[in-house]
Amino acid sequence: MESGKVLIVDDSPTELHLLSGYLVNNGFTPVTASSGQEAIDKALREIPDLILMDIVMPGMNGFEATRALSRDPKTSHIPILMVSSKNQDTDKIWGRRQGAKDYLVKPVSESVLMEKIKEL
């Protein structure tokens, strides 16, 4: 994917700002959400080309939101990349089982993020 709209889901304003900056620097249009439920609402409204999903958030977590988005016919085509500080293999496996295409561990560099997005 060379450019497009990317939904960033994270409850950390710092992380939203950092990832948004990476995306803007590389020609993408970021849209942000700070909770799992807000992610679902925005994904249905905006239909982004990619979703970057954190896991640990208040209310609905990233695993639950990923599962909901990957099972909804309106959003199931959107690739989801989990971006989390949780770095256990079980978290990575569970993320993929919920429908995520891949998994990056925070802190993530701009070059690593862009390389992973190109792969998707």
KOLTOR-790893 format. One record per residue (C-alpha): residue number from 0; residue in one letter; x, y negated, z. Coordinates in nm, 2 decimals. Last residue first. Layout:
! KOLTOR-790893
@n->NUM; res->A; east->X; north->Y; up->Z;
...
! end
This chain:
! KOLTOR-790893
@n->119; res->L; east->0.03; north->0.54; up->0.35;
@n->118; res->E; east->0.40; north->0.56; up->0.29;
@n->117; res->K; east->0.41; north->0.18; up->0.23;
@n->116; res->I; east->0.25; north->0.13; up->0.57;
@n->115; res->K; east->0.52; north->0.34; up->0.73;
@n->114; res->E; east->0.80; north->0.14; up->0.57;
@n->113; res->M; east->0.63; north->-0.18; up->0.67;
@n->112; res->L; east->0.61; north->-0.07; up->1.04;
@n->111; res->V; east->0.97; north->0.05; up->1.05;
@n->110; res->S; east->1.09; north->-0.28; up->0.90;
@n->109; res->E; east->0.89; north->-0.50; up->1.13;
@n->108; res->S; east->1.01; north->-0.31; up->1.44;
@n->107; res->V; east->0.78; north->-0.11; up->1.66;
@n->106; res->P; east->0.80; north->-0.14; up->2.04;
@n->105; res->K; east->0.60; north->0.07; up->2.05;
@n->104; res->V; east->0.57; north->0.43; up->1.92;
@n->103; res->L; east->0.43; north->0.49; up->1.57;
@n->102; res->Y; east->0.17; north->0.75; up->1.48;
@n->101; res->D; east->0.03; north->0.88; up->1.15;
@n->100; res->K; east->-0.29; north->0.95; up->0.95;
@n->99; res->A; east->-0.52; north->0.91; up->1.25;
@n->98; res->G; east->-0.83; north->1.13; up->1.24;
@n->97; res->Q; east->-0.89; north->1.23; up->1.60;
@n->96; res->R; east->-0.67; north->1.54; up->1.55;
@n->95; res->R; east->-0.39; north->1.30; up->1.44;
@n->94; res->G; east->-0.42; north->1.11; up->1.76;
@n->93; res->W; east->-0.42; north->1.43; up->1.96;
@n->92; res->I; east->-0.10; north->1.55; up->1.80;
@n->91; res->K; east->0.07; north->1.22; up->1.86;
@n->90; res->D; east->-0.05; north->1.20; up->2.22;
@n->89; res->T; east->0.06; north->1.57; up->2.28;
@n->88; res->D; east->0.40; north->1.48; up->2.14;
@n->87; res->Q; east->0.44; north->1.22; up->2.42;
@n->86; res->N; east->0.52; north->0.86; up->2.32;
@n->85; res->K; east->0.24; north->0.65; up->2.47;
@n->84; res->S; east->0.35; north->0.30; up->2.39;
@n->83; res->S; east->0.11; north->0.30; up->2.10;
@n->82; res->V; east->0.06; north->0.22; up->1.73;
@n->81; res->M; east->-0.18; north->0.47; up->1.58;
@n->80; res->L; east->-0.20; north->0.43; up->1.20;
@n->79; res->I; east->-0.56; north->0.47; up->1.07;
@n->78; res->P; east->-0.62; north->0.51; up->0.70;
@n->77; res->I; east->-0.96; north->0.38; up->0.58;
@n->76; res->H; east->-1.16; north->0.64; up->0.39;
@n->75; res->S; east->-1.37; north->0.74; up->0.69;
@n->74; res->T; east->-1.51; north->0.39; up->0.73;
@n->73; res->K; east->-1.86; north->0.39; up->0.58;
@n->72; res->P; east->-1.89; north->0.77; up->0.61;
@n->71; res->D; east->-1.83; north->0.74; up->0.99;
@n->70; res->R; east->-1.62; north->1.04; up->1.11;
@n->69; res->S; east->-1.28; north->0.87; up->1.09;
@n->68; res->L; east->-1.42; north->0.55; up->1.25;
@n->67; res->A; east->-1.57; north->0.73; up->1.55;
@n->66; res->R; east->-1.26; north->0.95; up->1.61;
@n->65; res->T; east->-1.03; north->0.65; up->1.58;
@n->64; res->A; east->-1.24; north->0.45; up->1.83;
@n->63; res->E; east->-1.23; north->0.74; up->2.08;
@n->62; res->F; east->-0.86; north->0.79; up->2.04;
@n->61; res->G; east->-0.81; north->0.41; up->2.07;
@n->60; res->N; east->-0.99; north->0.38; up->2.40;
@n->59; res->M; east->-1.34; north->0.27; up->2.45;
@n->58; res->G; east->-1.37; north->0.05; up->2.76;
@n->57; res->P; east->-1.04; north->-0.11; up->2.84;
@n->56; res->M; east->-0.75; north->-0.03; up->2.60;
@n->55; res->V; east->-0.47; north->0.23; up->2.60;
@n->54; res->I; east->-0.46; north->0.38; up->2.24;
@n->53; res->D; east->-0.35; north->0.10; up->2.00;
@n->52; res->M; east->-0.48; north->0.13; up->1.65;
@n->51; res->L; east->-0.34; north->-0.02; up->1.33;
@n->50; res->I; east->-0.62; north->0.00; up->1.07;
@n->49; res->L; east->-0.57; north->-0.01; up->0.69;
@n->48; res->D; east->-0.75; north->-0.14; up->0.38;
@n->47; res->P; east->-1.00; north->-0.32; up->0.59;
@n->46; res->I; east->-1.38; north->-0.28; up->0.56;
@n->45; res->E; east->-1.46; north->-0.62; up->0.71;
@n->44; res->R; east->-1.80; north->-0.56; up->0.87;
@n->43; res->L; east->-1.78; north->-0.19; up->0.95;
@n->42; res->A; east->-1.41; north->-0.23; up->1.06;
@n->41; res->K; east->-1.50; north->-0.53; up->1.26;
@n->40; res->D; east->-1.77; north->-0.34; up->1.46;
@n->39; res->I; east->-1.56; north->-0.03; up->1.51;
@n->38; res->A; east->-1.26; north->-0.24; up->1.62;
@n->37; res->E; east->-1.48; north->-0.44; up->1.86;
@n->36; res->Q; east->-1.58; north->-0.11; up->2.02;
@n->35; res->G; east->-1.22; north->0.00; up->2.06;
@n->34; res->S; east->-1.11; north->-0.32; up->2.21;
@n->33; res->S; east->-0.90; north->-0.63; up->2.13;
@n->32; res->A; east->-0.98; north->-0.67; up->1.76;
@n->31; res->T; east->-0.77; north->-0.85; up->1.50;
@n->30; res->V; east->-0.78; north->-0.92; up->1.12;
@n->29; res->P; east->-0.45; north->-0.95; up->0.94;
@n->28; res->T; east->-0.41; north->-1.04; up->0.58;
@n->27; res->F; east->-0.10; north->-0.88; up->0.43;
@n->26; res->G; east->0.17; north->-1.05; up->0.22;
@n->25; res->N; east->0.48; north->-0.91; up->0.41;
@n->24; res->N; east->0.54; north->-1.20; up->0.64;
@n->23; res->V; east->0.17; north->-1.21; up->0.72;
@n->22; res->L; east->0.19; north->-0.84; up->0.83;
@n->21; res->Y; east->0.49; north->-0.89; up->1.06;
@n->20; res->G; east->0.33; north->-1.20; up->1.21;
@n->19; res->S; east->0.00; north->-1.02; up->1.28;
@n->18; res->L; east->0.20; north->-0.74; up->1.45;
@n->17; res->L; east->0.37; north->-0.99; up->1.69;
@n->16; res->H; east->0.05; north->-1.19; up->1.76;
@n->15; res->L; east->-0.16; north->-0.88; up->1.83;
@n->14; res->E; east->0.12; north->-0.74; up->2.05;
@n->13; res->T; east->0.14; north->-1.06; up->2.25;
@n->12; res->P; east->-0.24; north->-1.08; up->2.28;
@n->11; res->S; east->-0.24; north->-0.73; up->2.43;
@n->10; res->D; east->-0.58; north->-0.55; up->2.40;
@n->9; res->D; east->-0.48; north->-0.40; up->2.07;
@n->8; res->V; east->-0.66; north->-0.32; up->1.74;
@n->7; res->I; east->-0.50; north->-0.47; up->1.42;
@n->6; res->L; east->-0.72; north->-0.45; up->1.12;
@n->5; res->V; east->-0.52; north->-0.48; up->0.80;
@n->4; res->K; east->-0.65; north->-0.65; up->0.48;
@n->3; res->G; east->-0.44; north->-0.61; up->0.16;
@n->2; res->S; east->-0.09; north->-0.58; up->0.04;
@n->1; res->E; east->0.15; north->-0.33; up->-0.11;
@n->0; res->M; east->0.00; north->0.00; up->0.00;
! end
